[in-house]
Amino acid sequence: MPPDQPDATDRGDLEARMRQLVDEIEAGEDGEATTAAAESAAGGARAARTTDGGIEQAVRQILLEIGEDPEREGLLRTPERMHKMWLELTCGYRVDPDRLINGAVFDVGYSEMVVVKGIPFYSLCEHHMLPFLGSASVGYLPRGRVIGLSKIPRIVEMYARRLQVQERMTQQIADFLQQRLNPYGVGVVIEAEHLCLAMRGVQKGGATMVTSSVLGTFRTTKETRDEFMAHLERAVPRV
């Protein structure tokens, strides 16, 4: 029996949810303004990618392949739930980097290192589509320009909400800041646990992977790199 197609109300709810998730990464809860035209165009493009039912059909096929019955009570809505979940976990593809930055780059006479550390994230390994999760630390040495504090966690989130490998995600965050700010240098360190290592294969839960990307003076100057690493080792002061 073919699966029921989602009705227009279901599709509209899903599209609205996707727009909300992307908006939260791009603009946050403070609701930074965008033009109606840009919002409409972005919403239309996103909607086109969320209503074809392909994910739900694929989930039903997977359930059949592993010997399950997609029609039993506990699984009846699983394809729909998986559809919503996958779109949520990969909404980083739909984030507009320009809208995320939204002009929050400022000329400031500050030339000391800026570090934001302990940024939590959840992502999906592209090899098995299992989660990896951990924290990212990001630092840069301004060349007269700084970026709004809230933007750095959002940049991490934009790249985390895609199918990823940790090495590439680390490099993407560093490259993004280098291109947008043109600082003297950038450093990114990510530490994460991978469930593909914990749940399958060698099944070594608790092992963590550490990756780093250093650009500019963070790569060429040992003192700058050492200062960045020292910041990461310091305990966060309690308020």
N, C-alpha and C positions, 0 to 999 in steps of 0.2 A: 504494500500500500504506500503510495508516495507521501512524503511529509507534507503537512499543511504549510502553505506559504504564509509568512507573516503579513498581517493586514497593515493597512496604511497607518493606523494608530500606533502599532508596534514599531514600524519603521520610523515614524516621526519621533517617538520616545527615544529610540536608539540614537537617531541623529542628534537630538537635543542633548543627550547625555555625552556624546562624543564632543560636541561643541563646548560643553561645559568643562570637560576634562582638559581639552586643548587650551581653553581660555585660562584655566587655573595655572597651567604651566607658563603660558605667554604673559599673563597679566596679574595673576594671583588674586587673592580674595579682595584686594583693594579696588579691583575693577578698573584698571587704567583704561582710559577711553581710546576707542578706535573709531574710524569713520564707518557709517552705516554701509557704504558701498563696499569697503574692504571686508567687513563682517559678512555681508551677503555673499560675496564672491567666494570667500573662504568656506562658508557654510555649505554652499552648493557643491564645491569640489569635494569636501569631506563626505557629504551625503551620497555622492555618486559611488563612493567606495564602500559604503556600509549597508547596501540594501539588496544585494543580488542573491543572498541566501546560500552562497557557495560554502561558507564555513559550516553552516548547519548541516548541509548535505554531506560534507566530508566527515563531520563528527559521527553522523549516523552510520556511515560506511565503516569507520574505525570500530565502532561498537559491534557491528556485525562481524568484522574481521577477527576480533579477539574472542568471539563466541558469546557475546551478550545479545540481549533482546531489546532493541531501542523502544519497543512498545510497552515494556513493563513499567509499572507506576513510577518507580524511582528514577527512571531514565527518560521519561516522556519529555521533560523540559531541559534535559541536559544539553542537547544541541543549541538551544536558544541561549542557555547560560554560558556555554563555551563561546558562542559568537560574541556576546557582550564582553566576556572576560578577555578574549584575545584582542579585541579592538581597544579595550582599556589599557592592556599591558603594552601595546605597540603604538599608542597614540603619538609617540614622539616623532613618527614619520610625518605627521600632519602639522607639527608646530612650525610657525613662520619665524625664523630667527630674527628678522627685522622687527616684527611685532613684539617678540620677547624682549629685545633690547629697548625698544620704544624710546629712543633718545636718551637713555639713562647712562650716557658717557659724559663725564664732566671734566673740564679743564681745572685742575687743582695743582697748586704748587707744593706737591708732596712727592718725595722721591725715595721714601723708605719702603721696605717690603710690606705687601698686603697679603695676609694669609687667612683663608677660611678653611677650617678643618672639621673633620667628623661629620661630613654631610652624608646622611644615610641614603641608600638607594636600593632598588630592586630591579633586576633585569632578567633577560632570558638568553641563555646560551643558544646560539644559532645551530649548534651541532645536534643537540637532542631536545631543544625547546624546553629545557628544565631551568628553574630559576638559579641565578646566583645573586648574592646579596652581601652588602658590606657598607663601607664608608669611603668617601673620597675627600681628599684634602687638596686644596688649590691655592697656589701663591703666585704673585707676579710682582715685578719691580716696575713701578709706573715711570713713564716718560712724559710726565706732565698731564696725564689723563687717567682717571679712575672710573670704574664702573659701579653702578648702584649695588649695594651689598646683597640685596635679595636676588639679583640676577645670576650670581654664581651658582647657588643651589638649583635654580631653574635651568641653567645650561647643563648641569649634571643630569637633571631629570629628563631633559629633552633627548639626550643621547642614551640614557638608561632605558627609556621606554621604546626600545627597538630590539630586534634580534641582534645579539652582540657577541663579540669575544672581548674579554676584558682588556687585552692589549690594545685593540683598536679604539675602544671607548676611551681609554686613557689618553691616547694620541689625539683623538677628535676634540676632547675638551681643551687640551693645550693649544692645538692649532686654532680653534675658534677664538680663544682669548688673544692669541698672538696676532691674528688677522684683524680683529675688531679694535684692539687697543694700541697695537704697535708698541708694547712695552719694551724695556730693556731685556726682559726675559720672563719665562713662565715655567712653573713647576707643578706637576700633578702626580699625586700618589694615590693609588686605589688598593684597598685590601678587601678581599671578598672570599666567601665560602661558596663553593659550587656544588649544587645538589646532584649534578651528573657524576661527580666524584663520590658523593656520599651514598647515593641510592643505587648506583649501578656500577658495573666494572669492578674496580678494586674495593669499592665500598669503604672508603676511608673518611668517615665523617669527622668534622672538626678541623681538617686541614684547611689552611688558608693560602691564597695566592696574592702576592704583592706585585704590582706593576707600577712603573713610573715613566713619565715623559718630561724631559727638561729641555727647554729651548733658550736660545740667546745666552745671556750671562749665567743662567742657571746651569748651562752645559759647559761654558768656556771658563768660568771663574769658580775655582774650588771654594773660595770664601763665601760666595753667594749661595752655592749649593749647600754648603755646610750650615749656613744660617737657616735656610729653609728647613732642612732636616732637623735642626735643633728645635725650631718652633713646633714641629710635629711631635717631638718627644715630650714637650712640656705638658703638664697636667692642665686641664681647663679649670680656671678659677671658679669657685662656687660663689654664687650671688646670694 
